[in-house]
Amino acid sequence: MSTFTAKMVSLAWNHNGFHHRQSKVSKPHARKPTLPNAPSSTLIRTPETYAIPPEKIEVFKSLEGWVSKCILPLVKPVEQSWQPLDFLPDSSLPDEDFNDKLRALRDRTAELPDDYFVVLVGDMITEEALPTYQTRLNQLDGVADKTGSSTSPWAVWSRAWTAEENRHGDLLRTYLYLSGRVDMRMIERTIHYLIAAGMECDVDKNPYMGFVYTSFQERATFISHGNTARLAKENGDPVLARICGTIAADEKRHENAYTKIVEKLLEVDPTETVVAISNMMRKGITMPAHLMQDGKDPRLFNHFARVAQRLGVYTVADYADILEFLIDRWKLEKIQDLTSEGRRAQDFVCGLAPKIRRFQERAAERADKTETHSVKFSWIFNKEVSLI
């Protein structure tokens, strides 16, 4: 398994996202003040403008019937859905029974290595910033839930997606709390900072780009949670493996929804959609939680990302794999009837994965010559964990 150099991480890495450096100079971003009492790493940028004209908003209104028929059935009824308590010791049990289950949980997690907890905590914190993600969805033109209880199929989907995703952070957070292996105060502080900082995905209000972003992210989180499930099983915690695997299954179902949406957009508006894919890939798919920090380590997110890379939870190779998967799923190379701008965008996207892999290979060669470097993570009581 290849590893990252420090330089590679600082330039190109965002967990669940590899920030591809553009060949063209990007527009400068206006800077806003930092949050009160927050380190300077939480600077928030104004996104580039990717506004769409009114006639493009009509495209999304015209698809409402299709969303009802093809996307909403991917939501599971509440009565058939799992809930966090299905995997946790039930506090309503008699004291002795509850304590037995709690001891069993702690016995299982006692064998998990510290670096595993770093990536699991990072994934959990990402899930806990869900308020930011729903807010961002509701900023997209043509699909926003303008009233908070809109009956538009787009709004019904975004609320249902949020409700399903909300269980992920709740379950992981409670399991980690019961394990006794992590510093919950520092984790809670990190969540507080992250929700207050928001996110940067730079799609403006463009729903084409927004759904490209969510397609990529849902597959990335499916991979990440799937790998934490594998590692939990290998390290002797089958219950945690089932938890992470169940969350991964949700992410896979959500991935299917968002990729179907982009698939449909490619059918009804191919040039606009291919250009949106190109714009998103030129900017790089950054993790929603890349503004993560704990008030102590200004490079916390990069350090977490490097541990995830080293453990194989999420890597640059995964990023390239996802891109190739989506190109194949959307049949991008075969799309016809594009404008000249659309063809240029098509050529860029379809030729990008090999460039990413070559970048990875060069970084791996440099990493082989780099000495191991460790940092302390506040999430695990300031224990040191190797980054490479």
Buried (B, 14 or more C-beta within 10 A) or exposed (E): EBBBBBEBBEEBBBBBBBBBEEEEEEEEBEEEEBBEEBBEBBBBEEBBEBEBEEEBBEBBEEBBEBBBEBBBEBBBEEEEEBEBEEBBBEEEEEEEEBEEBBEEBEEBBEEBEBBBBBBBBBBBBBBBBBEBBBEBBBBBBBBBBEEEEBEBBBBBBBBBBBBBBBBBBBBBBBBBBBBEBBBBEBBBBBBEBBBBBBBBBBBBBBBBBBBBBBBBBBBBBBBBBBBBBBBBBEBBBEBBBBBBBBBBBBBBBBBBBBBBBBBBBBEEBBBBBBBBBBBBBBBBBBBBBBBBBBBBBBBBBBBBBBBBBBBBBBBBBBBBBBBBBBBEBBEBEEBEEBEEEBBBBBEBBBEBBEEBBEBBEEBBEBBEEBEEEEBBBBBBEEBEBEBB
